[in-house]
Amino acid sequence: MANIISDETIEYVGILAKIELSDEEKEQAKKDMGNMLDYIDKLNELDTEGVEPMSHVFPVDNVFREDVVTNGDDREKILSNAPEEKDGAFVVPKTFD
């Protein structure tokens, strides 16, 4: 294991995560984090020459659409369902005095 995680690093991560770890959990976390870093080092050994960087595995197109009103102004139709209406708005009971 080439990547050694210090006790201070585990303490700092615990503070950031707002968790308290027992001594056994800290040791396990150090081991797990070291294993993750070792795996990343192993991935860095791969030859990526000529591989174009990407942010997603699949091509992502802009998923936004134009904001177009499709239902029109149905105020009268909507207010026809109201038990009481005043000045083009629903009238509701007071919730506090």
FIKOLZA-1660 file (N, C-alpha, C; in steps of 0.1 Angstrom, whole numbers, plus 5000, padded with zeros to 4 digits):
% residues 97
   i   px   py   pz ch aa at
   1 5009 4988 5000  A  M  N
   1 5000 5000 5000  A  M CA
   1 5009 5012 5000  A  M  C
   2 5010 5019 4989  A  A  N
   2 5019 5030 4987  A  A CA
   2 5013 5043 4993  A  A  C
   3 5000 5044 4994  A  N  N
   3 4993 5056 4999  A  N CA
   3 4990 5054 5014  A  N  C
   4 4997 5061 5022  A  I  N
   4 4995 5061 5037  A  I CA
   4 4986 5073 5041  A  I  C
   5 4975 5070 5047  A  I  N
   5 4966 5080 5052  A  I CA
   5 4969 5082 5066  A  I  C
   6 4971 5095 5070  A  S  N
   6 4974 5099 5084  A  S CA
   6 4962 5099 5093  A  S  C
   7 4965 5099 5106  A  D  N
   7 4954 5100 5115  A  D CA
   7 4947 5114 5114  A  D  C
   8 4955 5124 5111  A  E  N
   8 4950 5138 5110  A  E CA
   8 4940 5138 5098  A  E  C
   9 4943 5131 5087  A  T  N
   9 4934 5131 5076  A  T CA
   9 4921 5125 5079  A  T  C
  10 4921 5114 5086  A  I  N
  10 4909 5107 5091  A  I CA
  10 4901 5116 5100  A  I  C
  11 4908 5123 5109  A  E  N
  11 4901 5132 5118  A  E CA
  11 4894 5143 5110  A  E  C
  12 4901 5149 5101  A  Y  N
  12 4896 5160 5093  A  Y CA
  12 4884 5155 5085  A  Y  C
  13 4885 5143 5079  A  V  N
  13 4874 5138 5071  A  V CA
  13 4862 5136 5080  A  V  C
  14 4864 5131 5092  A  G  N
  14 4853 5129 5102  A  G CA
  14 4847 5142 5105  A  G  C
  15 4855 5153 5107  A  I  N
  15 4849 5166 5110  A  I CA
  15 4841 5171 5098  A  I  C
  16 4846 5170 5086  A  L  N
  16 4838 5174 5074  A  L CA
  16 4825 5166 5073  A  L  C
  17 4826 5153 5076  A  A  N
  17 4814 5145 5074  A  A CA
  17 4805 5146 5087  A  A  C
  18 4810 5153 5097  A  K  N
  18 4802 5155 5109  A  K CA
  18 4798 5141 5115  A  K  C
  19 4808 5132 5116  A  I  N
  19 4807 5119 5122  A  I CA
  19 4818 5117 5132  A  I  C
  20 4815 5109 5142  A  E  N
  20 4825 5105 5152  A  E CA
  20 4828 5090 5149  A  E  C
  21 4841 5087 5148  A  L  N
  21 4845 5073 5145  A  L CA
  21 4852 5068 5157  A  L  C
  22 4850 5055 5160  A  S  N
  22 4857 5048 5170  A  S CA
  22 4871 5045 5165  A  S  C
  23 4880 5041 5174  A  D  N
  23 4894 5038 5170  A  D CA
  23 4894 5027 5159  A  D  C
  24 4886 5017 5160  A  E  N
  24 4885 5006 5151  A  E CA
  24 4880 5011 5137  A  E  C
  25 4870 5020 5138  A  E  N
  25 4864 5026 5125  A  E CA
  25 4875 5035 5118  A  E  C
  26 4882 5042 5126  A  K  N
  26 4893 5051 5120  A  K CA
  26 4903 5042 5113  A  K  C
  27 4907 5031 5119  A  E  N
  27 4917 5022 5113  A  E CA
  27 4911 5016 5100  A  E  C
  28 4899 5012 5101  A  Q  N
  28 4892 5007 5089  A  Q CA
  28 4891 5017 5078  A  Q  C
  29 4888 5029 5082  A  A  N
  29 4887 5040 5072  A  A CA
  29 4900 5043 5066  A  A  C
  30 4911 5043 5074  A  K  N
  30 4924 5045 5068  A  K CA
  30 4928 5035 5058  A  K  C
  31 4924 5022 5061  A  K  N
  31 4927 5011 5052  A  K CA
  31 4919 5013 5039  A  K  C
  32 4906 5016 5041  A  D  N
  32 4897 5017 5029  A  D CA
  32 4902 5029 5020  A  D  C
  33 4905 5040 5026  A  M  N
  33 4910 5052 5018  A  M CA
  33 4923 5049 5011  A  M  C
  34 4932 5042 5018  A  G  N
  34 4944 5038 5012  A  G CA
  34 4942 5029 5000  A  G  C
  35 4933 5019 5001  A  N  N
  35 4929 5010 4990  A  N CA
  35 4923 5018 4978  A  N  C
  36 4915 5028 4981  A  M  N
  36 4909 5036 4970  A  M CA
  36 4920 5043 4963  A  M  C
  37 4929 5049 4970  A  L  N
  37 4940 5057 4964  A  L CA
  37 4950 5047 4956  A  L  C
  38 4952 5035 4961  A  D  N
  38 4960 5026 4954  A  D CA
  38 4953 5022 4941  A  D  C
  39 4940 5020 4941  A  Y  N
  39 4933 5017 4929  A  Y CA
  39 4934 5028 4919  A  Y  C
  40 4933 5041 4923  A  I  N
  40 4934 5052 4914  A  I CA
  40 4948 5052 4908  A  I  C
  41 4958 5049 4916  A  D  N
  41 4972 5048 4911  A  D CA
  41 4973 5038 4900  A  D  C
  42 4966 5026 4903  A  K  N
  42 4966 5016 4893  A  K CA
  42 4960 5020 4880  A  K  C
  43 4949 5028 4881  A  L  N
  43 4942 5033 4869  A  L CA
  43 4951 5043 4861  A  L  C
  44 4960 5051 4869  A  N  N
  44 4969 5060 4863  A  N CA
  44 4980 5053 4854  A  N  C
  45 4982 5040 4856  A  E  N
  45 4991 5033 4849  A  E CA
  45 4987 5030 4835  A  E  C
  46 4974 5031 4832  A  L  N
  46 4968 5028 4819  A  L CA
  46 4973 5038 4809  A  L  C
  47 4975 5033 4796  A  D  N
  47 4979 5042 4785  A  D CA
  47 4967 5048 4780  A  D  C
  48 4965 5061 4782  A  T  N
  48 4954 5069 4777  A  T CA
  48 4957 5078 4765  A  T  C
  49 4969 5075 4759  A  E  N
  49 4973 5083 4748  A  E CA
  49 4963 5082 4736  A  E  C
  50 4958 5093 4732  A  G  N
  50 4948 5094 4721  A  G CA
  50 4934 5092 4725  A  G  C
  51 4932 5091 4738  A  V  N
  51 4918 5089 4743  A  V CA
  51 4913 5103 4747  A  V  C
  52 4902 5107 4740  A  E  N
  52 4896 5120 4742  A  E CA
  52 4889 5121 4756  A  E  C
  53 4892 5131 4764  A  P  N
  53 4886 5133 4777  A  P CA
  53 4871 5134 4775  A  P  C
  54 4863 5129 4785  A  M  N
  54 4848 5131 4784  A  M CA
  54 4843 5132 4798  A  M  C
  55 4831 5138 4799  A  S  N
  55 4825 5139 4812  A  S CA
  55 4814 5128 4815  A  S  C
  56 4809 5122 4804  A  H  N
  56 4799 5112 4805  A  H CA
  56 4803 5100 4795  A  H  C
  57 4798 5088 4799  A  V  N
  57 4801 5077 4791  A  V CA
  57 4793 5078 4778  A  V  C
  58 4781 5083 4779  A  F  N
  58 4772 5085 4767  A  F CA
  58 4772 5099 4763  A  F  C
  59 4770 5102 4750  A  P  N
  59 4770 5116 4746  A  P CA
  59 4758 5123 4752  A  P  C
  60 4760 5135 4757  A  V  N
  60 4749 5142 4763  A  V CA
  60 4747 5155 4755  A  V  C
  61 4734 5156 4751  A  D  N
  61 4730 5168 4743  A  D CA
  61 4723 5177 4753  A  D  C
  62 4721 5190 4749  A  N  N
  62 4714 5199 4757  A  N CA
  62 4700 5194 4758  A  N  C
  63 4695 5192 4771  A  V  N
  63 4682 5187 4773  A  V CA
  63 4672 5198 4776  A  V  C
  64 4676 5211 4775  A  F  N
  64 4667 5221 4778  A  F CA
  64 4658 5224 4765  A  F  C
  65 4647 5229 4767  A  R  N
  65 4638 5232 4756  A  R CA
  65 4633 5247 4758  A  R  C
  66 4628 5252 4748  A  E  N
  66 4623 5266 4748  A  E CA
  66 4611 5266 4758  A  E  C
  67 4609 5276 4766  A  D  N
  67 4598 5277 4775  A  D CA
  67 4586 5283 4767  A  D  C
  68 4577 5275 4763  A  V  N
  68 4566 5279 4755  A  V CA
  68 4553 5276 4762  A  V  C
  69 4544 5285 4764  A  V  N
  69 4532 5283 4770  A  V CA
  69 4523 5274 4761  A  V  C
  70 4518 5263 4766  A  T  N
  70 4510 5254 4758  A  T CA
  70 4495 5254 4763  A  T  C
  71 4492 5258 4775  A  N  N
  71 4479 5257 4780  A  N CA
  71 4471 5270 4780  A  N  C
  72 4477 5281 4776  A  G  N
  72 4470 5293 4774  A  G CA
  72 4465 5299 4787  A  G  C
  73 4456 5309 4786  A  D  N
  73 4450 5315 4798  A  D CA
  73 4436 5309 4801  A  D  C
  74 4436 5300 4810  A  D  N
  74 4423 5293 4813  A  D CA
  74 4418 5298 4827  A  D  C
  75 4421 5310 4830  A  R  N
  75 4417 5315 4844  A  R CA
  75 4402 5313 4847  A  R  C
  76 4394 5317 4838  A  E  N
  76 4379 5315 4840  A  E CA
  76 4376 5301 4842  A  E  C
  77 4381 5292 4834  A  K  N
  77 4378 5278 4836  A  K CA
  77 4383 5272 4849  A  K  C
  78 4395 5277 4853  A  I  N
  78 4401 5272 4866  A  I CA
  78 4393 5278 4877  A  I  C
  79 4390 5290 4877  A  L  N
  79 4382 5296 4888  A  L CA
  79 4368 5291 4889  A  L  C
  80 4363 5285 4878  A  S  N
  80 4349 5279 4879  A  S CA
  80 4348 5268 4889  A  S  C
  81 4360 5262 4892  A  N  N
  81 4360 5251 4902  A  N CA
  81 4361 5256 4917  A  N  C
  82 4364 5269 4918  A  A  N
  82 4366 5275 4931  A  A CA
  82 4353 5276 4939  A  A  C
  83 4353 5273 4952  A  P  N
  83 4340 5275 4960  A  P CA
  83 4337 5289 4961  A  P  C
  84 4348 5298 4962  A  E  N
  84 4345 5312 4962  A  E CA
  84 4357 5319 4955  A  E  C
  85 4353 5330 4948  A  E  N
  85 4363 5337 4940  A  E CA
  85 4361 5352 4941  A  E  C
  86 4372 5359 4941  A  K  N
  86 4371 5374 4942  A  K CA
  86 4383 5380 4934  A  K  C
  87 4380 5389 4926  A  D  N
  87 4389 5397 4918  A  D CA
  87 4399 5387 4910  A  D  C
  88 4394 5376 4905  A  G  N
  88 4402 5367 4897  A  G CA
  88 4411 5358 4905  A  G  C
  89 4408 5356 4918  A  A  N
  89 4416 5348 4926  A  A CA
  89 4408 5339 4935  A  A  C
  90 4414 5328 4940  A  F  N
  90 4406 5319 4950  A  F CA
  90 4405 5327 4963  A  F  C
  91 4394 5325 4970  A  V  N
  91 4392 5330 4983  A  V CA
  91 4393 5318 4993  A  V  C
  92 4403 5319 5002  A  V  N
  92 4405 5308 5011  A  V CA
  92 4403 5313 5026  A  V  C
  93 4400 5304 5035  A  P  N
  93 4399 5308 5049  A  P CA
  93 4412 5313 5055  A  P  C
  94 4411 5322 5065  A  K  N
  94 4423 5327 5072  A  K CA
  94 4429 5315 5079  A  K  C
  95 4442 5315 5079  A  T  N
  95 4449 5304 5087  A  T CA
  95 4454 5309 5100  A  T  C
  96 4454 5322 5102  A  F  N
  96 4458 5327 5116  A  F CA
  96 4452 5341 5117  A  F  C
  97 4451 5346 5129  A  D  N
  97 4445 5359 5131  A  D CA
  97 4455 5370 5132  A  D  C
% end
